[in-house]
Structures are given as structure tokens and as C-alpha cells.
Amino acid sequence: MTRSPLRTGLLGAVAALALVAAGCGGSDNKKASSGGGAPIAGKPGGTLKVLSNGDVDYIDAGAAYYQFSYMVTSATQRPLYSYKPDEPLKPAPDLASADPEISADAKTVTVKLKSGIKFSPPVSREVTSKDVKYAIERGFNSNVANGYAGAYFGNITGVKAYQDKKAKEISGIETPDDQTIVFKLDKPTGGVVAQALVLPLSAPVPPEYAKPFDAKNPSTYGVHQVATGPYQVEADSSGKLTGYQPGKRIVLVRNPSWDKSTDFRPAYLDKIDIQEGVDPNVGSRQIIEGQSLVNGDFAPPPEIIKSALASKKDQVALVPSGGNRYVSMNTKIKPFDNVDVRRAVLAVFDRNAMRLTRGGEALGGLANHFIPPGIPGFEEAGGEKGPGFDFLANPSGDLKLAQEYMKKAGYPSGKYTGSEKLLMVGSTAAVAKKSAEVAQAQFQKLGFKLNFRLVTPDSMYTKFCNVPKAAVAICPNVGWLKDFNDAQTILDPTFNGKNIVPVNNSNWPQFDDPEINAAMDKAEEIVDAGERAKAWGEIDKMLTEKAAAVPWIWDNQPNIRSANVNGVIAEWNATYDFAFSSLK
């Protein structure tokens, strides 16, 4: 299920990775990784070390929206609902005690909470529905700047008044008692709200403790956070995190307030030590040859995967990501405000060359629209063949056609003649760098002059691509995972104009088309599954026709572990689940 930017370091193996056909490689949790059976039992105790190139996007679960960040929040926080590792389509009650109740008119959602779940010290009290209400409200606080609150919870009654500071709370979130929370909606989007309750924004936050931190801009609650999951970020007696050093380390230890009887997570490990700033080439070799290690935000280079599959294939797991990968062009910056310029870029792009930087065909199918396989709406948008637009007909690129589109855009020579350099910001992580360099070459074919910069994966998002005022023209290494199994989660946060926000923005192209925005607003209210898939499939076609970005792969994700690790894959996130993994 997840939302959020894909691992920017995602690399693939070479074409010889035949295991992709099975959806996974040699994880000890083969059954869970491939969708059948339950995760194998683990041995309690020990420390798992996680090697990472960059940092989480935000340590605060209320702002987190990055795949690697969710590896941490799924171990430390308990939203109302969560996915078990081997059940990526049906969420299980987590903080909630049962499935959500949706009214017949889809404008009211009611959730009952479990009792006995407590916050970690120094709060240490039992969680109530008011803590969930505050957690969702703070997502609309500009000091927290949650990236998806508006997309999924924006129809809750009273949100606008709260955002405009005309109200001190969101009136449509009601807490009639400590174990009940009710969401009242202005539009019939109860199904979407119910599904979105798997996101970490619904994990409780104690208002009496967090409000002073949230009053600061930006909020400092993240470095004073309390946990409800089996683990917490190591902290001192006052609650200040001692186990988080940005860009260097995150240390998770057991939460003394956690009651195993209330949770489905086994939480075998005593400690998870996340070490950041690790070179992917060096780290990959350490993981394969070492002990008690797994990868975090990067995946191994193709040559290391190839070697591991030849001799240690049980230490490799390949998982369909449930997402896409694309190159974004900022439609607010000239010349990318011109649709024919964007179509020219799509026409010239060698998507085969882009995929080869990840390892070739084994790493996923060539994308020619945005909804990935397995998501309702994929077939309706054209399936593997795509919607049939000429500028995506040749996966190796068509320079002649691209030049025709440039001429339509007002460039008689067929190439861009502007003198300015356009800012292009990519990732340093492993072959993500190679992908960025290949993308750079595609733009240069059409005469674009680029100010090409490479930064760490977390900085690429938090300081550049996610920040509209940074005025980045091209982000070549972006990708998106589903938040849950619905096409809205692929298209709405990333291309709906109403979701462009000043901080933590995930509409990287800043795409804002009134006709498509209206179609999305209408589609989000559709309840019937077939009609909903058709509507979002048509929106996908519209976005592709407008060349909203350059789609190039629906990817599979490689994960590696040391031989003594029982690595359990969370299919919803395509990464290791710390709360289920263990040491042998």
C-alpha cells in the first residue's frame, strides 16, 4: 500500500533476474512476500542493523511521506489500521478494534478504538479518540505540513475553517467517547477516508504534550515524539530523542509501554540500528557478506545482485513495488508550461535506456501511463499497451517526432533556443545517479541547457523537489507508490492542482489543469468499484495526453539481507518490516 516517494536508490538487477517472475526472491518469508501464508516464526532478541544512504524525509510521523520513513513509522506508531506483511490489500484493525463503519450516504465514517494501548514515556497514559483527532488536525497545521492530508481528509467538515484559523478544531471530527471517533464529510468520500486511515497521520498524538512543539515553525514534535508501536526512537527521560542524528543514525529500542496482547506484531528484535550515509556499493557487500544486516533506502548495484543470485540467492528478495517512476517537468517554469514542449520531451525520451540503468526488463515493465499494474484503472487506461499516443509509441525515443512537437510549440528549428539554464536536481544514490545522467542526455537532444545537480536522496525531496519555491525545473528521480489499492492514491497527490503545497509537496510538476482537477474531484466520490476504475483510468489517459510527466517504469524492488536474518517483506511497502523480521 504505500504512498510516498519510492526509494530513490532503487536499483535493479540485470536481465538475468529470473526470480522476478515469481514476484520475489529468496526471502526467508517467501510465502509472505509472494502473497500466500503467514510470516515465519522468529527468534526473540538481537539487534538488526539497517544500512542507508540517506535520511528519512521527516522523523515526525505526521509529516512522513517517504518509503524509507514508513519503515520506521510502521514499527514505532500505530495508526487506526495497518497492513500485515502478507496481506497488502486488506488492512487489519490496529489502534482500531474493528473495521470502520461507513454510512449509506458515504458521508460518515465511525471507528471504535481498542482500550489498553499506551503512549511511551514520558506521556505513558492510555490513548483516546481525542489523540487521533488531534493527530489528523495537526496534519492541516502548516507547521507540520503533511503532504497527503488534503488529498484524503480534505472533505471532512470544518477543515477549511480550521486551516483559515477561524476554528480551533475540525468540527467534523467528533469524539463522543474515549473509544469512538466519527468523521463527518461534506462529500460522499467515506470509502476513501476509511482506506486512508492506514496512513501514519491517524497514529495518535497526545495534544497536551505535542501542542507546544507544534506551535513552532516547523514543528519540533518529531524530535520529542512518543510512540505507540512496539518500538520507539531512543529518547531521554524528558522525551527528547537521543537516538536520532539527522543524516547519521536512527536507533529504535523497545517501547516499555507496549502491550503485546493488543498488537498483531511479534516484535522479535530488541533493537534496530539504522546507520545512514552508507555508500550503496560498500553497504551492499557488507550486507551480503556480513551478519545481522539489511538495506534501508538503497538497493544494491546490478553486479552485486547478479553475484548474489549466483551464489546466495536466498539473501535476495524482489518485490513488485505497486508504483511507478517518472521524470517530472515543472509546468510553472517556461518552457514546460507548453504542452507541446512536454510532448516533445516524452517523444525523444529513451525509456529503454532509463530502464537499463536499473537493470533492464527484470526490474519492471516500461511505463507508458501512470497507473501501475495491479491497481484498478490500469486496464482502463490502456494496460501494458498504453493509451496509444504517438509521443510514447517508441520506447527508444523518436527525435524526428520530438522536433515536430517542438515546432508546434514555436521553435522552428525543432530545438529549444532559450539561453537560460534550467535547474535539474537528481539523486546521488547508486544508479539513481545513472538514471539522472541518462535523463539529462534526453533533454540535451532537444537543445535544453541544464544546471544539473546531484544531492542525497532525502535532500532531493525535502530541499528541492518537494519545495515549489526552490524552482526546480526537472526532477529526474521521482517515483510514487500507492497509499492503498486505489488509483486515486497514484494520481491525486501527484497531479491534482489542489494538492500543491508550499512544503512536502508531492505534485512535483505542479500540474494544475482545471478540467483534470474537476474530473478527479468527481471521481473521488464514485463508490462503485467498476465505475471508479473506469473514471480514474480516463483521468490517467488525460494526464498522459497532457504529458504531465515522463513515465518510464513500473518497477520491482530488490531487497537484500545477511544470511542470519529472517527478513520479512512488507508487501504494502516493498521493504523489510522491522516488527516482523528477526535474527536466526
VEXDRENRO-406397 format. One record per residue (C-alpha): residue in three letters; y, x, z; residue number from 1. Coordinates in steps of 0.2 Angstrom, whole numbers, plus 5000, padded with zeros to 4 digits. Example, Ala and Ser with C-alpha at 12.3 -4.5 7.8 and 13.67 -1.06 7.14 Angstrom:
SITE residuo    y    x    z num
SITE     ALA 4978 5062 5039   1
SITE     SER 4995 5068 5036   2
This chain:
SITE residuo    y    x    z num
SITE     MET 5000 5000 5000   1
SITE     THR 5015 5011 5002   2
SITE     ARG 5031 5011 4997   3
SITE     SER 5041 5026 4995   4
SITE     PRO 5043 5041 4985   5
SITE     LEU 5027 5050 4980   6
SITE     ARG 5023 5067 4986   7
SITE     THR 5035 5077 4976   8
SITE     GLY 5022 5091 4976   9
SITE     LEU 5008 5081 4969  10
SITE     LEU 4998 5092 4958  11
SITE     GLY 4983 5089 4949  12
SITE     ALA 4968 5097 4944  13
SITE     VAL 4963 5102 4927  14
SITE     ALA 4955 5091 4915  15
SITE     ALA 4938 5096 4922  16
SITE     LEU 4940 5085 4937  17
SITE     ALA 4927 5073 4933  18
SITE     LEU 4927 5066 4950  19
SITE     VAL 4942 5056 4946  20
SITE     ALA 4932 5043 4938  21
SITE     ALA 4925 5038 4954  22
SITE     GLY 4942 5037 4962  23
SITE     CYS 4939 5050 4975  24
SITE     GLY 4931 5067 4978  25
SITE     GLY 4921 5075 4992  26
SITE     SER 4930 5067 5007  27
SITE     ASP 4918 5065 5022  28
SITE     ASN 4925 5047 5021  29
SITE     LYS 4918 5044 5004  30
SITE     LYS 4914 5026 5007  31
SITE     ALA 4931 5023 5014  32
SITE     SER 4940 5032 5001  33
SITE     SER 4931 5023 4987  34
SITE     GLY 4934 5006 4994  35
SITE     GLY 4917 5002 5002  36
SITE     GLY 4911 5004 5020  37
SITE     ALA 4920 5010 5036  38
SITE     PRO 4926 5027 5040  39
SITE     ILE 4913 5038 5048  40
SITE     ALA 4912 5041 5067  41
SITE     GLY 4921 5056 5073  42
SITE     LYS 4920 5068 5087  43
SITE     PRO 4934 5066 5100  44
SITE     GLY 4946 5081 5104  45
SITE     GLY 4954 5096 5095  46
SITE     THR 4969 5100 5085  47
SITE     LEU 4972 5096 5067  48
SITE     LYS 4984 5107 5058  49
SITE     VAL 4994 5100 5043  50
SITE     LEU 5002 5112 5031  51
SITE     SER 5018 5105 5022  52
SITE     ASN 5031 5112 5011  53
SITE     GLY 5045 5101 5016  54
SITE     ASP 5050 5089 5030  55
SITE     VAL 5049 5070 5032  56
SITE     ASP 5064 5061 5024  57
SITE     TYR 5068 5054 5041  58
SITE     ILE 5059 5056 5058  59
SITE     ASP 5066 5038 5063  60
SITE     ALA 5053 5026 5058  61
SITE     GLY 5067 5013 5054  62
SITE     ALA 5073 5024 5040  63
SITE     ALA 5057 5032 5034  64
SITE     TYR 5053 5028 5016  65
SITE     TYR 5043 5044 5010  66
SITE     GLN 5024 5045 5008  67
SITE     PHE 5023 5060 5020  68
SITE     SER 5034 5051 5033  69
SITE     TYR 5021 5037 5033  70
SITE     MET 5008 5049 5038  71
SITE     VAL 5017 5052 5054  72
SITE     THR 5023 5034 5057  73
SITE     SER 5006 5027 5055  74
SITE     ALA 5000 5037 5069  75
SITE     THR 5015 5035 5081  76
SITE     GLN 5021 5017 5078  77
SITE     ARG 5013 5000 5077  78
SITE     PRO 5021 4988 5065  79
SITE     LEU 5015 4970 5066  80
SITE     TYR 5002 4973 5053  81
SITE     SER 4993 4989 5047  82
SITE     TYR 4980 4993 5034  83
SITE     LYS 4964 5001 5039  84
SITE     PRO 4959 5016 5029  85
SITE     ASP 4946 5007 5018  86
SITE     GLU 4955 4990 5016  87
SITE     PRO 4971 4994 5006  88
SITE     LEU 4973 4976 5001  89
SITE     LYS 4971 4965 5017  90
SITE     PRO 4982 4971 5032  91
SITE     ALA 4975 4969 5049  92
SITE     PRO 4984 4962 5064  93
SITE     ASP 4991 4977 5073  94
SITE     LEU 5005 4973 5085  95
SITE     ALA 5002 4955 5080  96
SITE     SER 4987 4945 5087  97
SITE     ALA 4983 4935 5071  98
SITE     ASP 4988 4933 5053  99
SITE     PRO 5006 4926 5050 100
SITE     GLU 5009 4908 5048 101
SITE     ILE 5019 4903 5033 102
SITE     SER 5026 4886 5032 103
SITE     ALA 5023 4874 5017 104
SITE     ASP 5040 4877 5010 105
SITE     ALA 5038 4896 5012 106
SITE     LYS 5055 4897 5022 107
SITE     THR 5047 4900 5039 108
SITE     VAL 5036 4914 5045 109
SITE     THR 5029 4914 5063 110
SITE     VAL 5019 4929 5071 111
SITE     LYS 5011 4929 5088 112
SITE     LEU 5010 4946 5097 113
SITE     LYS 4997 4954 5107 114
SITE     SER 5000 4957 5125 115
SITE     GLY 4997 4974 5134 116
SITE     ILE 5005 4986 5121 117
SITE     LYS 5017 4998 5129 118
SITE     PHE 5031 5010 5124 119
SITE     SER 5028 5028 5128 120
SITE     PRO 5039 5036 5142 121
SITE     PRO 5052 5036 5147 122
SITE     VAL 5053 5017 5142 123
SITE     SER 5035 5013 5147 124
SITE     ARG 5037 4995 5148 125
SITE     GLU 5027 4981 5138 126
SITE     VAL 5033 4977 5120 127
SITE     THR 5040 4960 5117 128
SITE     SER 5045 4950 5102 129
SITE     LYS 5064 4955 5106 130
SITE     ASP 5059 4973 5102 131
SITE     VAL 5053 4968 5085 132
SITE     LYS 5069 4958 5082 133
SITE     TYR 5080 4972 5086 134
SITE     ALA 5069 4984 5075 135
SITE     ILE 5072 4974 5060 136
SITE     GLU 5090 4971 5064 137
SITE     ARG 5093 4990 5065 138
SITE     GLY 5087 4991 5048 139
SITE     PHE 5103 4982 5042 140
SITE     ASN 5113 4994 5053 141
SITE     SER 5122 5006 5041 142
SITE     ASN 5120 5020 5054 143
SITE     VAL 5101 5018 5051 144
SITE     ALA 5102 5015 5033 145
SITE     ASN 5084 5008 5029 146
SITE     GLY 5080 5009 5011 147
SITE     TYR 5070 4993 5009 148
SITE     ALA 5077 4980 5022 149
SITE     GLY 5087 4971 5009 150
SITE     ALA 5073 4970 4996 151
SITE     TYR 5061 4962 5008 152
SITE     PHE 5070 4955 5023 153
SITE     GLY 5087 4951 5014 154
SITE     ASN 5084 4932 5013 155
SITE     ILE 5082 4930 5032 156
SITE     THR 5095 4918 5038 157
SITE     GLY 5111 4926 5045 158
SITE     VAL 5108 4944 5038 159
SITE     LYS 5124 4944 5028 160
SITE     ALA 5134 4938 5044 161
SITE     TYR 5126 4952 5054 162
SITE     GLN 5130 4965 5040 163
SITE     ASP 5148 4959 5039 164
SITE     LYS 5149 4961 5058 165
SITE     LYS 5153 4943 5060 166
SITE     ALA 5137 4940 5071 167
SITE     LYS 5130 4951 5084 168
SITE     GLU 5112 4947 5079 169
SITE     ILE 5102 4940 5065 170
SITE     SER 5101 4921 5069 171
SITE     GLY 5086 4919 5058 172
SITE     ILE 5075 4930 5068 173
SITE     GLU 5070 4919 5083 174
SITE     THR 5060 4924 5099 175
SITE     PRO 5056 4908 5108 176
SITE     ASP 5045 4918 5120 177
SITE     ASP 5039 4936 5123 178
SITE     GLN 5024 4935 5111 179
SITE     THR 5032 4925 5097 180
SITE     ILE 5044 4929 5083 181
SITE     VAL 5049 4917 5070 182
SITE     PHE 5058 4922 5053 183
SITE     LYS 5069 4908 5046 184
SITE     LEU 5073 4911 5027 185
SITE     ASP 5087 4905 5016 186
SITE     LYS 5075 4906 5001 187
SITE     PRO 5056 4902 5000 188
SITE     THR 5051 4920 5001 189
SITE     GLY 5039 4919 5016 190
SITE     GLY 5025 4927 5007 191
SITE     VAL 5035 4942 5003 192
SITE     VAL 5042 4943 5021 193
SITE     ALA 5024 4941 5028 194
SITE     GLN 5017 4955 5017 195
SITE     ALA 5032 4967 5021 196
SITE     LEU 5028 4966 5040 197
SITE     VAL 5016 4980 5037 198
SITE     LEU 5031 4992 5034 199
SITE     PRO 5036 5003 5049 200
SITE     LEU 5053 4993 5050 201
SITE     SER 5043 4980 5060 202
SITE     ALA 5037 4993 5073 203
SITE     PRO 5046 4988 5089 204
SITE     VAL 5061 4997 5096 205
SITE     PRO 5067 4994 5114 206
SITE     PRO 5086 4989 5112 207
SITE     GLU 5091 4994 5130 208
SITE     TYR 5086 5012 5126 209
SITE     ALA 5090 5013 5107 210
SITE     LYS 5107 5005 5106 211
SITE     PRO 5117 5020 5112 212
SITE     PHE 5108 5031 5099 213
SITE     ASP 5111 5018 5086 214
SITE     ALA 5129 5017 5089 215
SITE     LYS 5131 5035 5082 216
SITE     ASN 5133 5038 5064 217
SITE     PRO 5120 5042 5059 218
SITE     SER 5109 5036 5072 219
SITE     THR 5101 5048 5084 220
SITE     TYR 5087 5037 5089 221
SITE     GLY 5075 5046 5078 222
SITE     VAL 5075 5062 5089 223
SITE     HIS 5074 5052 5105 224
SITE     GLN 5061 5039 5099 225
SITE     VAL 5047 5031 5109 226
SITE     ALA 5030 5027 5102 227
SITE     THR 5018 5013 5102 228
SITE     GLY 5004 5021 5092 229
SITE     PRO 4990 5032 5099 230
SITE     TYR 5001 5047 5096 231
SITE     GLN 5019 5052 5100 232
SITE     VAL 5031 5066 5094 233
SITE     GLU 5030 5078 5109 234
SITE     ALA 5045 5075 5120 235
SITE     ASP 5053 5079 5137 236
SITE     SER 5054 5068 5152 237
SITE     SER 5071 5061 5145 238
SITE     GLY 5063 5056 5129 239
SITE     LYS 5071 5069 5118 240
SITE     LEU 5059 5076 5105 241
SITE     THR 5054 5094 5108 242
SITE     GLY 5040 5093 5095 243
SITE     TYR 5052 5091 5080 244
SITE     GLN 5061 5105 5072 245
SITE     PRO 5068 5099 5056 246
SITE     GLY 5060 5109 5041 247
SITE     LYS 5049 5119 5053 248
SITE     ARG 5037 5108 5063 249
SITE     ILE 5031 5091 5070 250
SITE     VAL 5019 5091 5084 251
SITE     LEU 5010 5075 5088 252
SITE     VAL 5002 5073 5105 253
SITE     ARG 4993 5058 5114 254
SITE     ASN 5004 5044 5119 255
SITE     PRO 5000 5041 5138 256
SITE     SER 5005 5023 5137 257
SITE     TRP 4992 5019 5123 258
SITE     ASP 4978 5007 5127 259
SITE     LYS 4963 5009 5116 260
SITE     SER 4957 4992 5119 261
SITE     THR 4972 4984 5110 262
SITE     ASP 4970 4995 5094 263
SITE     PHE 4958 4997 5080 264
SITE     ARG 4962 5016 5078 265
SITE     PRO 4950 5028 5086 266
SITE     ALA 4962 5042 5088 267
SITE     TYR 4949 5056 5090 268
SITE     LEU 4961 5070 5089 269
SITE     ASP 4971 5077 5104 270
SITE     LYS 4985 5085 5094 271
SITE     ILE 4992 5085 5076 272
SITE     ASP 5002 5101 5072 273
SITE     ILE 5012 5099 5056 274
SITE     GLN 5018 5116 5050 275
SITE     GLU 5032 5115 5037 276
SITE     GLY 5040 5127 5025 277
SITE     VAL 5022 5132 5019 278
SITE     ASP 5021 5139 5001 279
SITE     PRO 5008 5127 4992 280
SITE     ASN 4999 5141 4984 281
SITE     VAL 4996 5151 5000 282
SITE     GLY 4993 5135 5010 283
SITE     SER 4980 5128 4998 284
SITE     ARG 4970 5144 5000 285
SITE     GLN 4972 5143 5019 286
SITE     ILE 4966 5126 5020 287
SITE     ILE 4950 5128 5008 288
SITE     GLU 4945 5145 5017 289
SITE     GLY 4951 5141 5035 290
SITE     GLN 4947 5129 5049 291
SITE     SER 4955 5113 5055 292
SITE     LEU 4967 5111 5041 293
SITE     VAL 4973 5098 5029 294
SITE     ASN 4988 5096 5016 295
SITE     GLY 5003 5087 5020 296
SITE     ASP 5017 5084 5007 297
SITE     PHE 5010 5095 4994 298
SITE     ALA 4994 5096 4983 299
SITE     PRO 4985 5111 4978 300
SITE     PRO 4988 5120 4961 301
SITE     PRO 4976 5116 4947 302
SITE     GLU 4967 5133 4948 303
SITE     ILE 4964 5131 4966 304
SITE     ILE 4957 5113 4964 305
SITE     LYS 4946 5120 4949 306
SITE     SER 4939 5133 4960 307
SITE     ALA 4936 5122 4975 308
SITE     LEU 4927 5109 4964 309
SITE     ALA 4916 5123 4958 310
SITE     SER 4910 5129 4975 311
SITE     LYS 4917 5117 4988 312
SITE     LYS 4919 5100 4980 313
SITE     ASP 4916 5091 4997 314
SITE     GLN 4933 5098 5003 315
SITE     VAL 4942 5089 4989 316
SITE     ALA 4947 5070 4988 317
SITE     LEU 4955 5062 4973 318
SITE     VAL 4963 5045 4976 319
SITE     PRO 4972 5033 4964 320
SITE     SER 4990 5033 4971 321
SITE     GLY 4994 5015 4967 322
SITE     GLY 5011 5021 4960 323
SITE     ASN 5020 5028 4945 324
SITE     ARG 5030 5044 4942 325
SITE     TYR 5046 5044 4931 326
SITE     VAL 5062 5054 4927 327
SITE     SER 5077 5044 4932 328
SITE     MET 5094 5045 4922 329
SITE     ASN 5109 5039 4932 330
SITE     THR 5116 5024 4922 331
SITE     LYS 5133 5026 4931 332
SITE     ILE 5136 5043 4923 333
SITE     LYS 5140 5045 4905 334
SITE     PRO 5131 5046 4893 335
SITE     PHE 5117 5037 4902 336
SITE     ASP 5127 5021 4903 337
SITE     ASN 5122 5019 4885 338
SITE     VAL 5105 5011 4882 339
SITE     ASP 5103 5019 4865 340
SITE     VAL 5105 5036 4873 341
SITE     ARG 5092 5032 4886 342
SITE     ARG 5080 5026 4872 343
SITE     ALA 5083 5042 4863 344
SITE     VAL 5078 5052 4878 345
SITE     LEU 5062 5041 4880 346
SITE     ALA 5058 5044 4862 347
SITE     VAL 5060 5063 4862 348
SITE     PHE 5050 5065 4879 349
SITE     ASP 5034 5074 4878 350
SITE     ARG 5024 5064 4891 351
SITE     ASN 5008 5074 4887 352
SITE     ALA 5017 5090 4891 353
SITE     MET 5023 5082 4908 354
SITE     ARG 5006 5076 4912 355
SITE     LEU 4998 5094 4908 356
SITE     THR 5009 5101 4922 357
SITE     ARG 5000 5090 4934 358
SITE     GLY 4983 5095 4927 359
SITE     GLY 4980 5083 4912 360
SITE     GLU 4971 5067 4909 361
SITE     ALA 4961 5068 4925 362
SITE     LEU 4977 5066 4935 363
SITE     GLY 4980 5048 4928 364
SITE     GLY 4985 5038 4913 365
SITE     LEU 5000 5041 4903 366
SITE     ALA 5013 5028 4908 367
SITE     ASN 5022 5018 4895 368
SITE     HIS 5030 5005 4908 369
SITE     PHE 5032 5004 4926 370
SITE     ILE 5019 4993 4935 371
SITE     PRO 5003 5003 4938 372
SITE     PRO 4985 4998 4935 373
SITE     GLY 4978 4988 4949 374
SITE     ILE 4994 4979 4953 375
SITE     PRO 4996 4961 4947 376
SITE     GLY 5008 4961 4932 377
SITE     PHE 5001 4977 4924 378
SITE     GLU 4991 4967 4911 379
SITE     GLU 5005 4955 4908 380
SITE     ALA 5017 4970 4905 381
SITE     GLY 5006 4976 4891 382
SITE     GLY 4992 4985 4901 383
SITE     GLU 4987 5003 4895 384
SITE     LYS 4994 4999 4878 385
SITE     GLY 5011 4995 4884 386
SITE     PRO 5024 4983 4878 387
SITE     GLY 5025 4991 4861 388
SITE     PHE 5042 4998 4860 389
SITE     ASP 5044 5011 4846 390
SITE     PHE 5053 5024 4858 391
SITE     LEU 5037 5025 4868 392
SITE     ALA 5025 5025 4854 393
SITE     ASN 5022 5044 4853 394
SITE     PRO 5017 5052 4869 395
SITE     SER 5021 5069 4862 396
SITE     GLY 5038 5064 4858 397
SITE     ASP 5047 5059 4841 398
SITE     LEU 5063 5070 4838 399
SITE     LYS 5067 5061 4822 400
SITE     LEU 5067 5043 4830 401
SITE     ALA 5076 5050 4845 402
SITE     GLN 5090 5056 4834 403
SITE     GLU 5091 5039 4826 404
SITE     TYR 5094 5032 4843 405
SITE     MET 5107 5045 4846 406
SITE     LYS 5116 5040 4830 407
SITE     LYS 5116 5022 4836 408
SITE     ALA 5124 5027 4852 409
SITE     GLY 5139 5035 4842 410
SITE     TYR 5133 5053 4839 411
SITE     PRO 5132 5056 4820 412
SITE     SER 5123 5072 4822 413
SITE     GLY 5109 5064 4831 414
SITE     LYS 5113 5075 4846 415
SITE     TYR 5124 5074 4861 416
SITE     THR 5141 5083 4858 417
SITE     GLY 5149 5082 4875 418
SITE     SER 5154 5098 4883 419
SITE     GLU 5151 5094 4902 420
SITE     LYS 5135 5100 4911 421
SITE     LEU 5125 5086 4919 422
SITE     LEU 5118 5089 4936 423
SITE     MET 5099 5088 4936 424
SITE     VAL 5090 5091 4953 425
SITE     GLY 5072 5094 4954 426
SITE     SER 5059 5100 4967 427
SITE     THR 5053 5117 4971 428
SITE     ALA 5036 5111 4977 429
SITE     ALA 5022 5119 4967 430
SITE     VAL 5020 5112 4949 431
SITE     ALA 5033 5099 4953 432
SITE     LYS 5044 5113 4948 433
SITE     LYS 5035 5115 4931 434
SITE     SER 5037 5096 4928 435
SITE     ALA 5056 5098 4931 436
SITE     GLU 5056 5113 4919 437
SITE     VAL 5047 5103 4905 438
SITE     ALA 5059 5088 4908 439
SITE     GLN 5074 5100 4906 440
SITE     ALA 5067 5105 4889 441
SITE     GLN 5066 5087 4883 442
SITE     PHE 5084 5084 4887 443
SITE     GLN 5089 5100 4879 444
SITE     LYS 5081 5095 4862 445
SITE     LEU 5095 5082 4861 446
SITE     GLY 5109 5094 4865 447
SITE     PHE 5112 5090 4883 448
SITE     LYS 5119 5104 4894 449
SITE     LEU 5112 5104 4911 450
SITE     ASN 5117 5111 4928 451
SITE     PHE 5098 5112 4933 452
SITE     ARG 5095 5114 4952 453
SITE     LEU 5079 5115 4962 454
SITE     VAL 5078 5111 4980 455
SITE     THR 5065 5107 4993 456
SITE     PRO 5056 5090 4992 457
SITE     ASP 5065 5082 5007 458
SITE     SER 5082 5089 5002 459
SITE     MET 5079 5082 4984 460
SITE     TYR 5078 5065 4991 461
SITE     THR 5090 5065 5007 462
SITE     LYS 5104 5076 5000 463
SITE     PHE 5104 5072 4981 464
SITE     CYS 5093 5059 4973 465
SITE     ASN 5094 5046 4987 466
SITE     VAL 5113 5048 4989 467
SITE     PRO 5124 5040 4975 468
SITE     LYS 5139 5049 4979 469
SITE     ALA 5130 5066 4975 470
SITE     ALA 5132 5060 4957 471
SITE     VAL 5116 5067 4951 472
SITE     ALA 5113 5063 4933 473
SITE     ILE 5095 5067 4932 474
SITE     CYS 5081 5067 4945 475
SITE     PRO 5065 5073 4936 476
SITE     ASN 5053 5072 4950 477
SITE     VAL 5054 5055 4957 478
SITE     GLY 5039 5043 4959 479
SITE     TRP 5035 5027 4968 480
SITE     LEU 5021 5019 4977 481
SITE     LYS 5018 5001 4981 482
SITE     ASP 5024 4995 4998 483
SITE     PHE 5010 4982 4997 484
SITE     ASN 4999 4975 4982 485
SITE     ASP 5013 4966 4973 486
SITE     ALA 5023 4971 4958 487
SITE     GLN 5040 4966 4967 488
SITE     THR 5037 4982 4978 489
SITE     ILE 5036 4993 4962 490
SITE     LEU 5051 4986 4953 491
SITE     ASP 5063 4978 4966 492
SITE     PRO 5068 4993 4977 493
SITE     THR 5069 5004 4962 494
SITE     PHE 5078 4994 4949 495
SITE     ASN 5087 4979 4957 496
SITE     GLY 5106 4982 4957 497
SITE     LYS 5107 4973 4974 498
SITE     ASN 5097 4987 4982 499
SITE     ILE 5109 5001 4978 500
SITE     VAL 5114 5008 4995 501
SITE     PRO 5125 5022 5000 502
SITE     VAL 5111 5031 5009 503
SITE     ASN 5092 5031 5007 504
SITE     ASN 5095 5023 4990 505
SITE     SER 5079 5022 4980 506
SITE     ASN 5086 5014 4965 507
SITE     TRP 5089 5032 4958 508
SITE     PRO 5095 5026 4940 509
SITE     GLN 5107 5015 4950 510
SITE     PHE 5101 5002 4937 511
SITE     ASP 5111 4986 4938 512
SITE     ASP 5108 4973 4924 513
SITE     PRO 5114 4956 4929 514
SITE     GLU 5100 4947 4918 515
SITE     ILE 5086 4958 4926 516
SITE     ASN 5093 4956 4943 517
SITE     ALA 5093 4937 4941 518
SITE     ALA 5075 4937 4934 519
SITE     MET 5070 4947 4950 520
SITE     ASP 5079 4935 4962 521
SITE     LYS 5069 4921 4953 522
SITE     ALA 5053 4930 4953 523
SITE     GLU 5053 4934 4971 524
SITE     GLU 5052 4915 4975 525
SITE     ILE 5037 4912 4965 526
SITE     VAL 5021 4908 4976 527
SITE     ASP 5008 4905 4963 528
SITE     ALA 4999 4922 4960 529
SITE     GLY 4996 4920 4941 530
SITE     GLU 5014 4914 4938 531
SITE     ARG 5021 4928 4949 532
SITE     ALA 5011 4941 4940 533
SITE     LYS 5017 4934 4923 534
SITE     ALA 5035 4934 4929 535
SITE     TRP 5035 4952 4936 536
SITE     GLY 5026 4958 4920 537
SITE     GLU 5040 4951 4909 538
SITE     ILE 5053 4960 4921 539
SITE     ASP 5043 4976 4918 540
SITE     LYS 5045 4973 4899 541
SITE     MET 5064 4970 4901 542
SITE     LEU 5066 4986 4911 543
SITE     THR 5056 4996 4898 544
SITE     GLU 5066 4989 4884 545
SITE     LYS 5082 4994 4893 546
SITE     ALA 5075 5012 4895 547
SITE     ALA 5078 5010 4914 548
SITE     ALA 5069 5027 4917 549
SITE     VAL 5056 5038 4908 550
SITE     PRO 5039 5033 4914 551
SITE     TRP 5026 5046 4911 552
SITE     ILE 5010 5045 4923 553
SITE     TRP 5001 5033 4934 554
SITE     ASP 4994 5046 4944 555
SITE     ASN 4979 5050 4955 556
SITE     GLN 4982 5061 4971 557
SITE     PRO 4972 5076 4976 558
SITE     ASN 4969 5080 4995 559
SITE     ILE 4961 5095 5002 560
SITE     ARG 4953 5099 5019 561
SITE     SER 4945 5113 5028 562
SITE     ALA 4926 5112 5029 563
SITE     ASN 4926 5107 5048 564
SITE     VAL 4937 5092 5045 565
SITE     ASN 4931 5074 5044 566
SITE     GLY 4946 5069 5033 567
SITE     VAL 4948 5050 5032 568
SITE     ILE 4959 5045 5017 569
SITE     ALA 4971 5030 5020 570
SITE     GLU 4969 5022 5003 571
SITE     TRP 4985 5012 5005 572
SITE     ASN 4995 5029 5006 573
SITE     ALA 4983 5040 4997 574
SITE     THR 4984 5053 5011 575
SITE     TYR 4975 5058 5026 576
SITE     ASP 4975 5046 5041 577
SITE     PHE 4978 5056 5056 578
SITE     ALA 4972 5042 5068 579
SITE     PHE 4955 5041 5060 580
SITE     SER 4952 5059 5055 581
SITE     SER 4943 5071 5066 582
SITE     LEU 4935 5088 5068 583
SITE     LYS 4917 5091 5066 584
